[in-house]
Amino acid sequence: MPSPAATLLIGAIAALLALCLAQGLGLISPKRFAQLVGGAAGGVALICAGVWLAEGGAHG
Protein backbone atom coordinates (compact mmCIF):
# COMPACT_ATOMS: atom_id res chain seq x y z
CA MET A 1 0.00 0.00 0.00
CA PRO A 2 1.42 3.43 -0.93
CA SER A 3 2.22 5.92 1.78
CA PRO A 4 -0.40 8.55 2.63
CA ALA A 5 1.93 11.30 1.38
CA ALA A 6 2.27 9.68 -2.04
CA THR A 7 -1.48 9.14 -2.27
CA LEU A 8 -2.12 12.76 -1.30
CA LEU A 9 0.38 14.00 -3.87
CA ILE A 10 -1.11 11.90 -6.66
CA GLY A 11 -4.62 13.07 -5.76
CA ALA A 12 -3.59 16.73 -5.62
CA ILE A 13 -1.88 16.52 -9.01
CA ALA A 14 -4.91 14.81 -10.55
CA ALA A 15 -7.22 17.49 -9.16
CA LEU A 16 -4.97 20.27 -10.46
CA LEU A 17 -4.88 18.70 -13.93
CA ALA A 18 -8.67 18.38 -13.92
CA LEU A 19 -9.00 22.06 -12.98
CA CYS A 20 -6.55 23.04 -15.72
CA LEU A 21 -8.57 21.07 -18.24
CA ALA A 22 -11.85 22.62 -17.09
CA GLN A 23 -10.36 26.12 -17.27
CA GLY A 24 -8.82 25.42 -20.68
CA LEU A 25 -12.16 24.23 -22.05
CA GLY A 26 -13.83 27.36 -20.72
CA LEU A 27 -15.97 25.54 -18.16
CA ILE A 28 -14.76 27.72 -15.27
CA SER A 29 -13.55 31.31 -15.19
CA PRO A 30 -9.96 32.24 -14.32
CA LYS A 31 -11.16 33.82 -11.06
CA ARG A 32 -12.99 30.65 -10.03
CA PHE A 33 -9.94 28.58 -11.05
CA ALA A 34 -7.75 30.66 -8.72
CA GLN A 35 -10.27 30.27 -5.88
CA LEU A 36 -10.41 26.51 -6.31
CA VAL A 37 -6.63 26.12 -6.52
CA GLY A 38 -6.15 28.32 -3.45
CA GLY A 39 -8.71 26.36 -1.47
CA ALA A 40 -7.21 23.05 -2.51
CA ALA A 41 -3.72 24.21 -1.55
CA GLY A 42 -5.00 25.25 1.88
CA GLY A 43 -6.70 21.88 2.32
CA VAL A 44 -3.58 19.97 1.34
CA ALA A 45 -1.52 22.06 3.78
CA LEU A 46 -3.96 21.33 6.61
CA ILE A 47 -3.94 17.61 5.87
CA CYS A 48 -0.13 17.53 5.75
CA ALA A 49 0.08 19.41 9.06
CA GLY A 50 -2.41 17.02 10.64
CA VAL A 51 -0.50 13.96 9.48
CA TRP A 52 2.77 15.50 10.66
CA LEU A 53 1.31 16.24 14.10
CA ALA A 54 -0.24 12.77 14.35
CA GLU A 55 3.18 11.24 13.71
CA GLY A 56 4.71 13.18 16.58
CA GLY A 57 5.50 16.55 15.03
CA ALA A 58 9.01 17.84 15.49
CA HIS A 59 9.61 15.42 18.36
CA GLY A 60 8.62 12.22 16.54
C-alpha positions in Angstrom: 0.0 0.0 0.0 1.4 3.4 -0.9 2.2 5.9 1.8 -0.4 8.6 2.6 1.9 11.3 1.4 2.3 9.7 -2.0 -1.5 9.1 -2.3 -2.1 12.8 -1.3 0.4 14.0 -3.9 -1.1 11.9 -6.7 -4.6 13.1 -5.8 -3.6 16.7 -5.6 -1.9 16.5 -9.0 -4.9 14.8 -10.5 -7.2 17.5 -9.2 -5.0 20.3 -10.5 -4.9 18.7 -13.9 -8.7 18.4 -13.9 -9.0 22.1 -13.0 -6.5 23.0 -15.7 -8.6 21.1 -18.2 -11.8 22.6 -17.1 -10.4 26.1 -17.3 -8.8 25.4 -20.7 -12.2 24.2 -22.0 -13.8 27.4 -20.7 -16.0 25.5 -18.2 -14.8 27.7 -15.3 -13.5 31.3 -15.2 -10.0 32.2 -14.3 -11.2 33.8 -11.1 -13.0 30.6 -10.0 -9.9 28.6 -11.0 -7.8 30.7 -8.7 -10.3 30.3 -5.9 -10.4 26.5 -6.3 -6.6 26.1 -6.5 -6.1 28.3 -3.5 -8.7 26.4 -1.5 -7.2 23.1 -2.5 -3.7 24.2 -1.5 -5.0 25.2 1.9 -6.7 21.9 2.3 -3.6 20.0 1.3 -1.5 22.1 3.8 -4.0 21.3 6.6 -3.9 17.6 5.9 -0.1 17.5 5.7 0.1 19.4 9.1 -2.4 17.0 10.6 -0.5 14.0 9.5 2.8 15.5 10.7 1.3 16.2 14.1 -0.2 12.8 14.3 3.2 11.2 13.7 4.7 13.2 16.6 5.5 16.5 15.0 9.0 17.8 15.5 9.6 15.4 18.4 8.6 12.2 16.5 
